[in-house]
Amino acid sequence: MAKPKISFYDVKTKKKFETDSYKIVEKGGRFFAVAKSLAGPHECWRVVSKDEAAKLK
């Protein structure tokens, strides 16, 4: 099953983008979706709920 596309906001370029190429990371008891930026080598992080993280994994 393919991952659903979710939207990210790239702070450095100040633009939104959608991708299905991301990973779910737990850090400090919170869950994040992490994707590589389309405009450079940096990563974009998005906070997701525990329930959403379980669905997206």
trRosetta pair geometry for C-beta under 8 A, 3 or more apart (Angstrom, degrees):
i j d omega theta_ij theta_ji phi_ij phi_ji
2 20 6.4 10 167 173 99 150
3 20 4.6 153 83 -171 96 94
3 22 7.2 -154 139 46 155 84
3 56 6.5 53 -149 -161 103 77
4 20 6.7 -148 121 -115 16 103
4 56 7.2 -91 42 -112 94 86
5 18 4.6 47 166 167 119 110
5 19 6.3 175 -143 93 85 10
5 20 4.7 -68 -85 -61 67 88
6 18 6.8 -174 94 -145 19 78
6 19 7.4 -31 58 62 61 58
6 20 7.7 108 10 -97 66 52
6 22 6.9 -55 49 20 111 153
6 33 6.1 10 80 125 148 169
6 46 7.0 -161 131 79 125 158
6 56 7.4 -13 -30 -117 140 139
7 16 5.6 6 -176 -177 113 110
7 17 7.0 165 -149 89 70 28
7 18 4.9 -44 -92 -89 69 79
7 46 7.9 133 95 -103 52 158
8 16 7.0 162 84 -153 42 63
8 17 5.9 -18 60 64 88 77
8 18 7.5 151 14 -99 72 30
8 19 6.7 -18 7 23 118 104
8 22 7.7 160 -52 -89 130 136
8 33 7.5 -130 -84 102 105 109
8 35 5.3 -132 -39 45 158 129
8 44 4.3 98 167 120 134 138
8 46 5.3 -121 -113 -44 80 125
9 15 7.6 -176 -152 98 60 27
9 16 5.2 -34 -100 -97 70 74
9 44 6.9 177 72 -163 37 128
9 46 7.6 113 20 -91 76 102
10 13 4.6 12 111 42 125 97
10 14 7.1 -65 91 -9 77 14
10 15 5.4 -1 49 60 109 72
10 16 7.5 -178 12 -92 77 22
10 17 6.5 28 -19 8 112 109
10 37 5.2 93 -121 -131 124 108
10 38 7.3 -102 -54 33 150 83
10 39 6.3 107 166 25 164 119
10 44 5.3 -80 -94 -87 66 132
11 14 7.0 18 -165 -77 29 54
11 44 7.5 158 1 -121 79 90
12 37 7.1 -7 44 -124 120 161
12 39 7.2 -156 90 84 109 124
12 40 6.8 -54 93 36 148 140
12 42 6.2 95 -6 52 147 152
13 37 7.3 138 1 -169 121 127
13 39 4.6 76 -53 43 150 164
13 40 7.7 166 -44 0 114 111
15 39 7.5 99 46 -28 126 140
17 38 5.4 180 -128 -3 174 133
19 22 6.1 119 100 -39 106 98
19 35 5.1 130 70 -154 138 149
19 38 7.7 -176 -63 -58 128 105
21 35 6.2 103 93 -138 71 100
21 36 7.2 -36 115 31 114 95
22 33 4.8 31 153 177 142 96
22 34 6.0 155 -163 73 88 38
22 35 4.0 -54 -95 -73 96 92
22 56 7.9 -24 88 168 113 129
23 33 7.4 159 78 -154 31 57
23 34 5.4 -23 61 59 82 95
23 35 7.9 156 15 -77 61 52
24 31 6.3 -9 -171 -170 99 104
24 32 7.3 153 -156 81 52 44
24 33 5.9 -31 -97 -98 64 65
24 34 7.8 159 -98 14 15 81
24 48 7.2 -70 -128 54 99 141
24 53 5.0 129 -159 -154 134 88
24 56 5.6 137 -65 97 128 108
24 57 5.2 -76 32 -87 148 78
25 31 7.3 152 80 -155 43 55
25 32 4.9 -22 64 65 92 96
25 33 7.8 152 18 -101 78 16
25 34 5.3 27 -2 -11 124 124
26 29 7.4 12 -179 -110 97 11
26 30 7.1 164 -153 81 61 34
26 31 5.5 -30 -99 -97 72 70
26 32 7.7 165 -91 19 25 75
26 53 7.5 88 -76 -180 89 157
27 30 6.1 -29 70 63 68 83
27 32 6.3 -8 21 6 111 121
30 47 6.5 -41 171 -137 122 98
31 47 7.4 100 82 -163 59 58
31 48 5.0 -64 109 74 104 85
31 49 6.9 20 56 124 123 12
31 50 5.8 142 -5 -93 135 49
31 52 7.5 172 99 73 137 86
31 53 3.7 -72 177 -66 156 150
32 45 5.0 -15 -174 -166 132 100
32 46 6.4 140 -162 69 74 41
32 47 5.9 -45 -103 -100 74 43
32 48 6.5 137 -123 16 20 86
33 45 7.4 147 75 -158 47 50
33 46 4.7 -17 58 62 96 101
33 48 5.2 68 -23 -26 98 129
33 53 7.8 -158 -60 -105 82 78
33 56 6.6 -46 -94 131 117 161
34 43 5.4 2 -172 178 99 127
34 44 7.3 158 -153 79 52 46
34 45 5.4 -15 -102 -103 78 73
34 46 7.8 -171 -74 22 36 70
35 43 6.8 151 79 -159 32 76
35 44 5.3 -19 65 59 85 96
35 46 7.8 14 8 1 102 109
36 41 7.7 -46 -159 -157 102 35
36 42 7.9 145 -155 93 60 33
36 43 5.9 -56 -102 -105 46 68
36 44 7.7 71 162 14 6 83
37 40 5.2 0 91 53 131 71
37 41 7.4 11 50 61 107 11
37 42 5.0 28 1 73 134 76
37 43 6.7 -153 -22 -109 85 15
37 44 5.4 109 -77 -30 80 102
48 52 4.4 -120 178 92 105 122
48 53 5.1 135 104 -63 118 81
48 56 6.9 -39 171 17 165 146
49 52 4.5 91 54 10 83 103
49 53 6.8 -142 93 -9 42 87
50 53 5.7 -52 -147 33 29 115
50 54 6.7 31 153 -21 61 103
51 54 5.8 -53 -154 31 32 112
51 55 6.8 28 150 -15 64 105
52 55 5.6 -55 -152 37 36 111
52 56 6.1 24 156 -13 70 113
53 56 6.0 -62 -140 43 28 104
53 57 6.4 44 159 -41 64 99
54 57 6.2 -40 -149 9 27 116
